[in-house]
Amino acid sequence: MLSKKPLKLVAVALANKLARTAWALMARGGVYHAPAPGTA
């Protein structure tokens, strides 16, 4: 992603993704489960 987009744009996109994930977990009272190593 960094090879095609400016650094600040990538940083903002990742921060937005993290904020949306955190909001969804708090709003629904969920618990985050990290993906198993080797999956992705």
N, CA, C and O atoms as a Tripos MOL2 file, in Angstrom:
@<TRIPOS>MOLECULE
protein
  160   159    40     0     0
PROTEIN
NO_CHARGES

@<TRIPOS>ATOM
      1 N           0.8270   -1.1860    0.0000 N.3       1 MET1
      2 CA          0.0000    0.0000    0.0000 C.3       1 MET1
      3 C           0.8760    1.2560    0.0000 C.2       1 MET1
      4 O           0.5510    2.2450   -0.6570 O.2       1 MET1
      5 N           1.9910    1.2100    0.7420 N.am      2 LEU2
      6 CA          2.8620    2.3810    0.8200 C.3       2 LEU2
      7 C           3.5390    2.6980   -0.5060 C.2       2 LEU2
      8 O           3.9030    3.8480   -0.7510 O.2       2 LEU2
      9 N           3.7120    1.7000   -1.3620 N.am      3 SER3
     10 CA          4.3910    1.9620   -2.6280 C.3       3 SER3
     11 C           3.5100    2.7540   -3.5890 C.2       3 SER3
     12 O           4.0150    3.3770   -4.5230 O.2       3 SER3
     13 N           2.1900    2.7350   -3.3640 N.am      4 LYS4
     14 CA          1.2670    3.4050   -4.2780 C.3       4 LYS4
     15 C           0.6350    4.6590   -3.7050 C.2       4 LYS4
     16 O           0.1560    5.5070   -4.4580 O.2       4 LYS4
     17 N           0.6250    4.7930   -2.3870 N.am      5 LYS5
     18 CA         -0.0740    5.9180   -1.7490 C.3       5 LYS5
     19 C           0.8790    6.6780   -0.8360 C.2       5 LYS5
     20 O           1.8510    6.1080   -0.3410 O.2       5 LYS5
     21 N           0.6060    7.9650   -0.6070 N.am      6 PRO6
     22 CA          1.4250    8.7500    0.3300 C.3       6 PRO6
     23 C           1.3230    8.1930    1.7580 C.2       6 PRO6
     24 O           0.2960    7.6390    2.1490 O.2       6 PRO6
     25 N           2.3900    8.3510    2.5130 N.am      7 LEU7
     26 CA          2.4650    7.8210    3.8760 C.3       7 LEU7
     27 C           1.3200    8.3160    4.7490 C.2       7 LEU7
     28 O           0.7070    7.5260    5.4660 O.2       7 LEU7
     29 N           1.0240    9.6070    4.7000 N.am      8 LYS8
     30 CA         -0.0280   10.1570    5.5700 C.3       8 LYS8
     31 C          -1.4030    9.5830    5.2230 C.2       8 LYS8
     32 O          -2.2230    9.3570    6.1130 O.2       8 LYS8
     33 N          -1.6530    9.3500    3.9560 N.am      9 LEU9
     34 CA         -2.9320    8.7690    3.5450 C.3       9 LEU9
     35 C          -3.0820    7.3510    4.0970 C.2       9 LEU9
     36 O          -4.1550    6.9730    4.5680 O.2       9 LEU9
     37 N          -2.0080    6.5760    4.0370 N.am     10 VAL10
     38 CA         -2.0270    5.2130    4.5670 C.3      10 VAL10
     39 C          -2.2210    5.2390    6.0850 C.2      10 VAL10
     40 O          -2.9730    4.4320    6.6310 O.2      10 VAL10
     41 N          -1.5450    6.1610    6.7570 N.am     11 ALA11
     42 CA         -1.6750    6.2630    8.2190 C.3      11 ALA11
     43 C          -3.1050    6.6120    8.6150 C.2      11 ALA11
     44 O          -3.6360    6.0400    9.5670 O.2      11 ALA11
     45 N          -3.7290    7.5310    7.9090 N.am     12 VAL12
     46 CA         -5.1090    7.9200    8.2090 C.3      12 VAL12
     47 C          -6.0580    6.7560    7.9360 C.2      12 VAL12
     48 O          -6.9930    6.5330    8.7040 O.2      12 VAL12
     49 N          -5.8350    6.0230    6.8670 N.am     13 ALA13
     50 CA         -6.6930    4.8860    6.5470 C.3      13 ALA13
     51 C          -6.6010    3.8100    7.6240 C.2      13 ALA13
     52 O          -7.6210    3.2440    8.0190 O.2      13 ALA13
     53 N          -5.3950    3.5230    8.1010 N.am     14 LEU14
     54 CA         -5.2310    2.5180    9.1550 C.3      14 LEU14
     55 C          -5.8340    2.9900   10.4780 C.2      14 LEU14
     56 O          -6.4380    2.2010   11.2040 O.2      14 LEU14
     57 N          -5.6700    4.2690   10.7880 N.am     15 ALA15
     58 CA         -6.2600    4.8080   12.0140 C.3      15 ALA15
     59 C          -7.7860    4.7340   11.9480 C.2      15 ALA15
     60 O          -8.4360    4.4190   12.9450 O.2      15 ALA15
     61 N          -8.3550    5.0220   10.7810 N.am     16 ASN16
     62 CA         -9.7990    4.9540   10.6070 C.3      16 ASN16
     63 C         -10.2960    3.5180   10.7890 C.2      16 ASN16
     64 O         -11.3230    3.2900   11.4270 O.2      16 ASN16
     65 N          -9.5780    2.5700   10.2380 N.am     17 LYS17
     66 CA         -9.9600    1.1590   10.3830 C.3      17 LYS17
     67 C          -9.9310    0.7380   11.8530 C.2      17 LYS17
     68 O         -10.8430    0.0650   12.3320 O.2      17 LYS17
     69 N          -8.8820    1.1400   12.5550 N.am     18 LEU18
     70 CA         -8.7670    0.8020   13.9690 C.3      18 LEU18
     71 C          -9.8830    1.4500   14.7790 C.2      18 LEU18
     72 O         -10.4500    0.8170   15.6690 O.2      18 LEU18
     73 N         -10.2030    2.7080   14.4770 N.am     19 ALA19
     74 CA        -11.2680    3.4140   15.2000 C.3      19 ALA19
     75 C         -12.6210    2.7490   14.9600 C.2      19 ALA19
     76 O         -13.4100    2.6010   15.8930 O.2      19 ALA19
     77 N         -12.8980    2.3460   13.7100 N.am     20 ARG20
     78 CA        -14.1690    1.6850   13.4160 C.3      20 ARG20
     79 C         -14.2670    0.3360   14.1330 C.2      20 ARG20
     80 O         -15.3360   -0.0320   14.6210 O.2      20 ARG20
     81 N         -13.1660   -0.3940   14.1970 N.am     21 THR21
     82 CA        -13.1610   -1.6790   14.8940 C.3      21 THR21
     83 C         -13.4020   -1.4750   16.3860 C.2      21 THR21
     84 O         -14.2080   -2.1810   16.9920 O.2      21 THR21
     85 N         -12.7060   -0.5140   16.9700 N.am     22 ALA22
     86 CA        -12.8710   -0.2470   18.4000 C.3      22 ALA22
     87 C         -14.2990    0.2140   18.7100 C.2      22 ALA22
     88 O         -14.8850   -0.2140   19.7040 O.2      22 ALA22
     89 N         -14.8550    1.0800   17.8680 N.am     23 TRP23
     90 CA        -16.2230    1.5600   18.0840 C.3      23 TRP23
     91 C         -17.2090    0.3980   18.0220 C.2      23 TRP23
     92 O         -18.1040    0.2990   18.8620 O.2      23 TRP23
     93 N         -17.0550   -0.4780   17.0380 N.am     24 ALA24
     94 CA        -17.9710   -1.6070   16.8940 C.3      24 ALA24
     95 C         -17.8940   -2.5310   18.1130 C.2      24 ALA24
     96 O         -18.9190   -3.0210   18.5880 O.2      24 ALA24
     97 N         -16.6930   -2.7660   18.6140 N.am     25 LEU25
     98 CA        -16.5450   -3.6250   19.7950 C.3      25 LEU25
     99 C         -17.2010   -2.9880   21.0170 C.2      25 LEU25
    100 O         -17.8960   -3.6670   21.7730 O.2      25 LEU25
    101 N         -16.9850   -1.7010   21.2110 N.am     26 MET26
    102 CA        -17.5710   -1.0230   22.3730 C.3      26 MET26
    103 C         -19.0850   -0.9340   22.2480 C.2      26 MET26
    104 O         -19.7950   -1.1150   23.2380 O.2      26 MET26
    105 N         -19.5880   -0.6610   21.0610 N.am     27 ALA27
    106 CA        -21.0200   -0.5040   20.8630 C.3      27 ALA27
    107 C         -21.7680   -1.8130   21.0680 C.2      27 ALA27
    108 O         -22.9030   -1.8210   21.5440 O.2      27 ALA27
    109 N         -21.1370   -2.9000   20.7110 N.am     28 ARG28
    110 CA        -21.7980   -4.2070   20.8070 C.3      28 ARG28
    111 C         -21.3600   -5.0090   22.0260 C.2      28 ARG28
    112 O         -21.8680   -6.1050   22.2630 O.2      28 ARG28
    113 N         -20.4220   -4.4720   22.8000 N.am     29 GLY29
    114 CA        -19.9440   -5.1760   23.9880 C.3      29 GLY29
    115 C         -19.1620   -6.4330   23.6450 C.2      29 GLY29
    116 O         -19.1520   -7.3940   24.4130 O.2      29 GLY29
    117 N         -18.5140   -6.4240   22.5020 N.am     30 GLY30
    118 CA        -17.7760   -7.6010   22.0490 C.3      30 GLY30
    119 C         -16.3900   -7.6880   22.6510 C.2      30 GLY30
    120 O         -15.9410   -6.7860   23.3580 O.2      30 GLY30
    121 N         -15.7290   -8.7800   22.3590 N.am     31 VAL31
    122 CA        -14.3610   -9.0190   22.7980 C.3      31 VAL31
    123 C         -13.5320   -9.3050   21.5590 C.2      31 VAL31
    124 O         -13.9180  -10.1200   20.7210 O.2      31 VAL31
    125 N         -12.3870   -8.6320   21.4420 N.am     32 TYR32
    126 CA        -11.5310   -8.8200   20.2780 C.3      32 TYR32
    127 C         -10.7600  -10.1210   20.4000 C.2      32 TYR32
    128 O         -10.1550  -10.3950   21.4370 O.2      32 TYR32
    129 N         -10.7790  -10.9140   19.3570 N.am     33 HIS33
    130 CA         -9.9870  -12.1370   19.2790 C.3      33 HIS33
    131 C          -9.0450  -11.9860   18.0970 C.2      33 HIS33
    132 O          -9.4880  -11.9250   16.9500 O.2      33 HIS33
    133 N          -7.7450  -11.9270   18.3710 N.am     34 ALA34
    134 CA         -6.7540  -11.7630   17.3120 C.3      34 ALA34
    135 C          -6.7880  -12.9720   16.3920 C.2      34 ALA34
    136 O          -7.0050  -14.0940   16.8490 O.2      34 ALA34
    137 N          -6.5750  -12.7530   15.0910 N.am     35 PRO35
    138 CA         -6.5640  -13.8880   14.1740 C.3      35 PRO35
    139 C          -5.3990  -14.8160   14.4880 C.2      35 PRO35
    140 O          -4.3490  -14.3780   14.9580 O.2      35 PRO35
    141 N          -5.5950  -16.0790   14.2280 N.am     36 ALA36
    142 CA         -4.5480  -17.0630   14.4800 C.3      36 ALA36
    143 C          -3.3530  -16.7970   13.5790 C.2      36 ALA36
    144 O          -3.5330  -16.3800   12.4350 O.2      36 ALA36
    145 N          -2.1360  -17.0260   14.0630 N.am     37 PRO37
    146 CA         -0.9660  -16.8280   13.2180 C.3      37 PRO37
    147 C          -1.0360  -17.6850   11.9610 C.2      37 PRO37
    148 O          -1.4490  -18.8440   12.0050 O.2      37 PRO37
    149 N          -0.6350  -17.1080   10.8620 N.am     38 GLY38
    150 CA         -0.6450  -17.8430    9.6120 C.3      38 GLY38
    151 C          -1.9210  -17.6810    8.8110 C.2      38 GLY38
    152 O          -2.0040  -18.1780    7.6880 O.2      38 GLY38
    153 N          -2.9320  -16.9920    9.3610 N.am     39 THR39
    154 CA         -4.1620  -16.7500    8.6060 C.3      39 THR39
    155 C          -4.1940  -15.2860    8.1930 C.2      39 THR39
    156 O          -4.0320  -14.3910    9.0220 O.2      39 THR39
    157 N          -4.3970  -15.0630    6.9490 N.am     40 ALA40
    158 CA         -4.5580  -13.6900    6.4560 C.3      40 ALA40
    159 C          -4.3590  -13.6450    4.9770 C.2      40 ALA40
    160 O          -4.4530  -12.5760    4.3740 O.2      40 ALA40
@<TRIPOS>BOND
     1     1     2 1
     2     2     3 1
     3     3     4 2
     4     3     5 am
     5     5     6 1
     6     6     7 1
     7     7     8 2
     8     7     9 am
     9     9    10 1
    10    10    11 1
    11    11    12 2
    12    11    13 am
    13    13    14 1
    14    14    15 1
    15    15    16 2
    16    15    17 am
    17    17    18 1
    18    18    19 1
    19    19    20 2
    20    19    21 am
    21    21    22 1
    22    22    23 1
    23    23    24 2
    24    23    25 am
    25    25    26 1
    26    26    27 1
    27    27    28 2
    28    27    29 am
    29    29    30 1
    30    30    31 1
    31    31    32 2
    32    31    33 am
    33    33    34 1
    34    34    35 1
    35    35    36 2
    36    35    37 am
    37    37    38 1
    38    38    39 1
    39    39    40 2
    40    39    41 am
    41    41    42 1
    42    42    43 1
    43    43    44 2
    44    43    45 am
    45    45    46 1
    46    46    47 1
    47    47    48 2
    48    47    49 am
    49    49    50 1
    50    50    51 1
    51    51    52 2
    52    51    53 am
    53    53    54 1
    54    54    55 1
    55    55    56 2
    56    55    57 am
    57    57    58 1
    58    58    59 1
    59    59    60 2
    60    59    61 am
    61    61    62 1
    62    62    63 1
    63    63    64 2
    64    63    65 am
    65    65    66 1
    66    66    67 1
    67    67    68 2
    68    67    69 am
    69    69    70 1
    70    70    71 1
    71    71    72 2
    72    71    73 am
    73    73    74 1
    74    74    75 1
    75    75    76 2
    76    75    77 am
    77    77    78 1
    78    78    79 1
    79    79    80 2
    80    79    81 am
    81    81    82 1
    82    82    83 1
    83    83    84 2
    84    83    85 am
    85    85    86 1
    86    86    87 1
    87    87    88 2
    88    87    89 am
    89    89    90 1
    90    90    91 1
    91    91    92 2
    92    91    93 am
    93    93    94 1
    94    94    95 1
    95    95    96 2
    96    95    97 am
    97    97    98 1
    98    98    99 1
    99    99   100 2
   100    99   101 am
   101   101   102 1
   102   102   103 1
   103   103   104 2
   104   103   105 am
   105   105   106 1
   106   106   107 1
   107   107   108 2
   108   107   109 am
   109   109   110 1
   110   110   111 1
   111   111   112 2
   112   111   113 am
   113   113   114 1
   114   114   115 1
   115   115   116 2
   116   115   117 am
   117   117   118 1
   118   118   119 1
   119   119   120 2
   120   119   121 am
   121   121   122 1
   122   122   123 1
   123   123   124 2
   124   123   125 am
   125   125   126 1
   126   126   127 1
   127   127   128 2
   128   127   129 am
   129   129   130 1
   130   130   131 1
   131   131   132 2
   132   131   133 am
   133   133   134 1
   134   134   135 1
   135   135   136 2
   136   135   137 am
   137   137   138 1
   138   138   139 1
   139   139   140 2
   140   139   141 am
   141   141   142 1
   142   142   143 1
   143   143   144 2
   144   143   145 am
   145   145   146 1
   146   146   147 1
   147   147   148 2
   148   147   149 am
   149   149   150 1
   150   150   151 1
   151   151   152 2
   152   151   153 am
   153   153   154 1
   154   154   155 1
   155   155   156 2
   156   155   157 am
   157   157   158 1
   158   158   159 1
   159   159   160 2
@<TRIPOS>SUBSTRUCTURE
     1 MET1         2 RESIDUE 1 A MET
     2 LEU2         6 RESIDUE 1 A LEU
     3 SER3        10 RESIDUE 1 A SER
     4 LYS4        14 RESIDUE 1 A LYS
     5 LYS5        18 RESIDUE 1 A LYS
     6 PRO6        22 RESIDUE 1 A PRO
     7 LEU7        26 RESIDUE 1 A LEU
     8 LYS8        30 RESIDUE 1 A LYS
     9 LEU9        34 RESIDUE 1 A LEU
    10 VAL10       38 RESIDUE 1 A VAL
    11 ALA11       42 RESIDUE 1 A ALA
    12 VAL12       46 RESIDUE 1 A VAL
    13 ALA13       50 RESIDUE 1 A ALA
    14 LEU14       54 RESIDUE 1 A LEU
    15 ALA15       58 RESIDUE 1 A ALA
    16 ASN16       62 RESIDUE 1 A ASN
    17 LYS17       66 RESIDUE 1 A LYS
    18 LEU18       70 RESIDUE 1 A LEU
    19 ALA19       74 RESIDUE 1 A ALA
    20 ARG20       78 RESIDUE 1 A ARG
    21 THR21       82 RESIDUE 1 A THR
    22 ALA22       86 RESIDUE 1 A ALA
    23 TRP23       90 RESIDUE 1 A TRP
    24 ALA24       94 RESIDUE 1 A ALA
    25 LEU25       98 RESIDUE 1 A LEU
    26 MET26      102 RESIDUE 1 A MET
    27 ALA27      106 RESIDUE 1 A ALA
    28 ARG28      110 RESIDUE 1 A ARG
    29 GLY29      114 RESIDUE 1 A GLY
    30 GLY30      118 RESIDUE 1 A GLY
    31 VAL31      122 RESIDUE 1 A VAL
    32 TYR32      126 RESIDUE 1 A TYR
    33 HIS33      130 RESIDUE 1 A HIS
    34 ALA34      134 RESIDUE 1 A ALA
    35 PRO35      138 RESIDUE 1 A PRO
    36 ALA36      142 RESIDUE 1 A ALA
    37 PRO37      146 RESIDUE 1 A PRO
    38 GLY38      150 RESIDUE 1 A GLY
    39 THR39      154 RESIDUE 1 A THR
    40 ALA40      158 RESIDUE 1 A ALA
